[in-house]
Amino acid sequence: MDKNKNRPGLVQQINRNDKTYPAILHEHLSEKAPERLTAIGPVELLANQKTALFCSARTPGEAILRAYDMARRLRDEGATVISGFHSPIEKECLKTLLRGKQPIIICPARAIERMHIPTECRPAFDSGRILFLSPFIEKPKRIDRQSALYRNEVVAALADTIYLAHIEPGGDLERKANLFRQRAAHLLSS
């Protein structure tokens, strides 16, 4: 396998003044909007109606089942799903979505310039239905709490609909939930 197959030539930077930069980021984040986005994959997916998927790391069983059901529904409807796919349930939902044909926007909470496309994502990426998108340039190289919080704000700002599979009381996601409610056209929650 060619190790460079998924790297440097495919990494794009989208500056605030580029026509592909999502104007909605300015609208929702104002001065907190990233100066640039880093993208690997088809940036035209940003023009789609997007459903954000969020789930706290600690999730009770009934919320897990509802999240899986929602992931299957979104997959079957062909909805474009945007998420960090970082929590355990979000990762499982990604596996469900990868079995479909719909677009997926994966937003790691770190810089992606040197990222390798995960093996499980390769077929969907090669077919042009996955966009990796990051609000970070060069740093951080590893996910940390602050980068995850900011990434979640960017994902919420980009979404037309937000699905909150589970919010852990007192957790970071709960603190952001009201902000998400203000930004999304529709809010779905379990």
N, C-alpha and C positions, 0 to 999 in steps of 0.2 A: 504494500500500500504506500502510495506517495504521501509522505508526511506533510508536504507543502500544499497538498490538494485543497485544503480548506483554510488556507491562511493568506498571507499578506495581500495578494491582489483582490481578495474578496472583502476586505475590511474597508468600510466607507465611513467618512465623517460627515455628519449633516450639521452644518452651522445654522445659527438662528436666522440668517438672511437667505438661506437656501429655500427654494420653492417646495422642497420635500419636507422641510421642518414643520412638524405639526403645530399650527397656530394655537390650537387648544391649550398647549402647554403654557403659553403666555397668558392666556385668559384665566386659567385655573391657578397657576403658580406664580404669576407676575414676576417679581425679581428673583424668586427661587427657581425659575425655569432654567434648565441647563443651557449653557452657552452652546454646547455641541452635544450631539448624540453619536455614539459609535454603533454601526450596524454591520451585520454579516447576514446576507441574504436579501430577498426581494423587499426593498423599502416601500414599494407600492402597497404592501399589506397594511401600512399605516393609514391608508385612505378608507379601509373597510370599517363597517360598524364593528365595535369590539366589546366583548364581555370580559371583564376582569374577574379573575378567580382568586379569592383570598381564603386562607384557613389558618387558624392558630396552630401552633405546633402540638399542643395538648388538645386532643379532640375526643369527646365521648363517642361510643359506638354508634348511636343513632345518627349523629351528625356525619360520621364517616360514611354510612350507608346512603344518606341523602346527597353527600358530595359526589359519591360514585354515580348515583342516579343522574345528578345534574351533568356530570361530565359526559355520560352516555347520551343524554338529551342534546347537549350542545354539539357533540360529535355528529349525531344523527341529523340534526338540523343544519349542519354545515356552518355553524357560527364560528367567527374568528375569536379565539380565546387568547387573552393576554394575561401573563402572570410571571412571577419570579420562579414559580414551580420549585420552591425551596423547602417548605414544610413537608413532613412525611406524607400528608394527605394530598397536597398539591402535586408531589412527585407521582403518587399513584394515579391521580387524575390525568397527569401528562401521559402515562402509559396507555390509558384508555383513549385519550385524544389521538395518540400516535397511530392507533388502529383505524382511524377514520381517513377522510380525504380533505377535511377542512383546514384552513390556515391557522397557524399557531404563532404567537409572538412570545418569545422567551426573553425575559429581562433579568439577567443575573445582576446581583448587587455588588458588582466589581467591574473592573476594566476588562474588556474582551479582546483587545488587540492581538494577544497571543493565545487566545482560547482555541482549543481543538474541538471540533464538532463531536459530541458524544456519540458513540456507536449506535445507541438505540434511536438517535435522532437522524442519523445519516440518510436512510431512505426517504424520509419526509423532507429533509433539507435538500437532497438531490432532486426531488420532484418539484421544488420551488414553493413549498407550502410552510416553511419555517423561516422566520426572521428572528435573529438574535439581536437584541437592542439594549444598549446600556447608556445611562446618563453620565458615565464616568470615562475619563480619558487617562490612560496610563496607570492611575491609582484609584482605589485600592486594588491590590493584586489578589487579596483574599477578602471574602465577605466578612463584614463586621456589623455590629448592631446599628450604627449610624448609617452605613451604606444601605442596609436592608430597609431602614425606615424611609430614607430618601427615595430609594427605588420604588417602594410601595406608593409613595405620593405621586411619583411620575406615572406609574401604572394606572392609578386611580384617575389621574388627570387625563390620560389618553383614552380611557374607557367611556363608552356610551351607557353601558349597563355594568353594574357590579354585583357579583354573587359572593356573599359572605357565608361560607359553609359553616364556620363556627368562630365565635369570638370568645377567647378566654377572658373571664372577668379579671380586670386589673392589668391585662397584658397590653403590649404596644398596639396591637390591632384594635383593641377596644378604644384606646385613646385617639386613634385616627378615624374610627368609624363615623363619627359625626362629620368630619371633614369629607369623607368619602360620600356620605349622603348628600352633601351640598353639591358635589361635583358631578355625580352621575345622573343621567336622565332617568334611569330606573335602578332601583336597589332591590336585589333579591337576597333573602337570608333564610337560613334554616331555623 
